[in-house]
Amino acid sequence: MHSAIDDSPQRLQAKKQFGQHFLVSKRAILAIVAEGLASTAPALLEIGPGPGVLTALLIEGGRPVWAMELDPEACAVLEDRFRSVQNFHLLQGDAVSLPLPGPGPWAIIGNLPYNAATAILTRFLVEDIPWERMVLMFQLEVGQKLMGRPSEKSYGPLSVVAQLTTKMTRLLKLGPSAFAPPPKVDSIVITFNPREGAPPLDLRRPFLGWLHHSFGHRRKTLLNNWAGIHLPEQVRGILEGEGLNPAIRAEALTPEQCWRLFMAFQKLEGIIH
């Protein structure tokens, strides 16, 4: 068994190009593992395991644990450490694009690399990957964006998609001393559970594209952001049909209003009827 939380991060040098900051806080390690194992998903997917501090405890649950790691040196450490563990499986590659084995559903756990965290999360929000729970760590600034509210500076396209597709709960806030080496920013751990009535998977990526265009120039009105693509009177008609002022900016819209407007734009373009 691997119940001890050892000092294995010291065996692996954190690399800036991989955005690595290894978690060393025992309190945080235990809280994240407990939250992940509380899921009833038949298999666990860990993203960015590094030296395997979380991995060792996840393995003890007995379920298959698939660890997805990009750093070759970290992969060597993991292979050596868990070579005799039958329910451990290593996937070497980029979590943004690496294919997943098996049908799932997954419980996804990870101290995400800072330089790829939003891209990794976006994948699991818009792709057809069945998951039951995600327990993920981000820079605090990213967490604030995910939980941002309309008209807040942090509110944007990813806020909208995350809030429409998941129920988010803040699990932990961690300072730099929880990591080795210490980052220059605070971090946050968020639990994601699927939201009933979420937008259908096949429309999520187009919806995200629509949001990026709508938020493209934050100080411009929605009408002006779509100028040159749709006639002003068409956009004005959609906005007024939703009871919205034609001078409204995307940042003032609730996630639900964004979704209704996107569907109206899809009808305008003849994509749906």
N, C-alpha and C positions, 0 to 999 in steps of 0.2 A: 504493500500500500504506500501511498505517497502523501500522507496527511500532513507531514511537516511542511511549513512554509520556509524554504531554505533561502540561502543567499545566492541562488543561481544567477541573478542579474549580473553579479560581479564577474561571472565567467564569460560574459558576452559584452563586447564593446558597442555601445549605442552609436548608430550611424546617422548623421544629419540628413543624408540623401534619402533615407527611409523614414524620416520624421519620428525616430524612435525616442521614447522616454519610458523606461521600464517602471512599472508600478511596484513599489516596495512597502506601501502601507498595509499592514496586516489587517487592520479594520476594514479597509476598502476592499482588499482581496476577498475576505470572507463574505462581505455584504454582496459583492457582485456575483460570486459563485452561488450563494444562496438564492439570489433573485433569478439567476439563470436556471438553476436546478428546480425551481418551483414550477417551471413550465412542464406540461405533460407531453411535450413533443418527443417522438421516439429517438431522435438523434440531435446531437449538439454540434454546432459549427462555431469554432473560435477563430476570430480574425485578428491577425497580428499577435500571435502568442509569444513572440520573442523567445526568452529562455524557458518558458513553460510554467511560470508561477501560478497562473490561473488554471492552466491545463492539468496540472497534477491533481488539483482538487476536483475539477470537472470529471476526470477519469474515474474517480472513486464512486461516482453515482452509478456506474455500471453500463450506462448507455454508450453507444458508439460516439466517439469524439473525433471530429474532423478538424484539423488545425490548418489554417490557410496562412502561409508565410511566404513573403517575397525574398527576404534576406537569406542568401545561401549559407552564411555562417550560422545564423539562428537555426536554419533547417538541420544543419549538422549537429548542433547541440541537442535539438529535440529528438533527432533520430537516435543519438547515443543515450539520451536520458530515458526514453520510453521504448526502446527497441524490443523489450520483452512484454510489453503491455498489449494484450490482444484487442482491446477496444479503442486503441489509438491509431489514427490514420493521418498521415501528413500529405498536404496538398501544397506543392511549391509553385508559387506564381502570384500574379496580381489580383487582389480581391475585387478590383473594378471589373474584371473581365473573365477570370478563370472559371471554366465550367464546374458546376457542382455535381457530385455523384448522387445517384439515388433519387427517389421521389420526394423525400421529406415527409411531413413538414419538419422544420427546424426550430430549435431554440438557438438564437444567434447571440454570441457574447464576444465582446472585444474592447480592448484598449486601442482604439483606432489610431493609425499613424496620422499625425496632424496634417501632413501635406496631401492626404488623399481622403480624409474623413467624409467630406460632403459628397464626393464622387461615389464612395462606397455606399453610403446611406441611400443616395439617389437610386443606385442600382436595385436595392432591395425594396424600394418604394414603387418603382415603375416596371420592373421586370416580373415575369411569371415565375417567381420563386416562392414556394409555400413556406411561410414561417408562422409560428404561433406566438413567439415572443422574441424581442430583441433587447439586450441590455448592453448599451454602447457608451463609450466614453469619448468626449469631444473637448476641444478647447471651450472655455466658458463662453466666448464670443459666438461660437457656432451654436451652442445650446440656446443662447439668447435669441439667435435668429430663428431657430426652429420653433421656439415658443413665443415669438414676437406677436404683437397685436397690431391691428390696423392703425396707421398713422405713426407708429413708432419707427425710429430709424432702423431698427433691426429687422423689421417686417419686410418680407420679400417672397419671391417665387417658392423657395424651399419651405418657408413657413406655411404657405398655403397648401402645398401638396402634403406635407407631413401632417398638418392638422386635419385635413380631409380624409386621410387614409389611415391614421393611427390615433390612439389615445396615448398621450405622453405623460409620464410621471417622473419628476425629478427624484432620483435616488440618493445621490451624493454630490456635494461640492468639495473639491480637493484643491489644496494649495500646492505650490511647487515642491514642498518637502516630501510629498507622497511619492515622488518619482526619483529615479536615478538615470541620467543626470536630471537635476531640477529644471523644468522649463521656465520660461520667463512669464508665463501666464497661469491663471487658475484653470481648473478643469471641472467638468460636470459629467456625471453618469446619468443617463436617461433610460427609463424602461419604456418600450414601445409595445403596445398591444393592438391588433388589428381593429379597425373601426367598422362597425356594421353600416351598411349603406354607402360604403366608400365608392368613389368613381371606378368604373370598370377598367380592368388592366389595359385593354387595348387602346383606351383613350388617354391614359396617364402621361405618356411621353408627348403626344401632341399638345396636351393641356399644359405641360411644363414649358414647351416651346412658346405657346401663346402667352403664358405668364411672363417669360423672359422678355418678350417683345413689349408687352403691356407695361412692364416695370422698367423698360430700357432707359428711359430718361425720366427719372423719378419726379422732377419738377414740372414735367409736361403733363397735360391732361391726357386721358385715355384717347380722346378724339384726335389729338395731335400726334400721339405715338403711332396711331394707325393710319395717319394721313399718307396718301400715296399708294396704299394697299387697298383700302376700302373708301368709297365715297363718303364724305363727311355726313351727308344726310342719312346714309345707311347706318353708320355708327350711332349717330344721334337718335335715330329711330329705335335702335336696340336699347340704348341707355334709357330713353324715355319709357320704353315698354316695360322696363324693370323698375320704373319709378325713380330713376337716378338723374341727377343734374348733369347735363352734357359737359359741364366743366370739371367733372370729378376726375381725380387722379387714381391710378391703380392702387396706390398705397393706402387709400381711404376705404377700399372695398373689403368686406369680410370674405373669408374663404368661400362661404356658400354663395355670395354674390359673384365672386370670380367664376365659380363653376357654372352658374346659370348664364353668365355673359358668354363664357366660352362655348357653351352649347348653342346659344343664339348665333354666335359667329360661325359655328360649324354648319348651321342651317343656311346662313347667308352664303356660304361657300359651296353649298350643295353636297357637303360630305355626309350629312345625316338629314333625315326628313322628318 
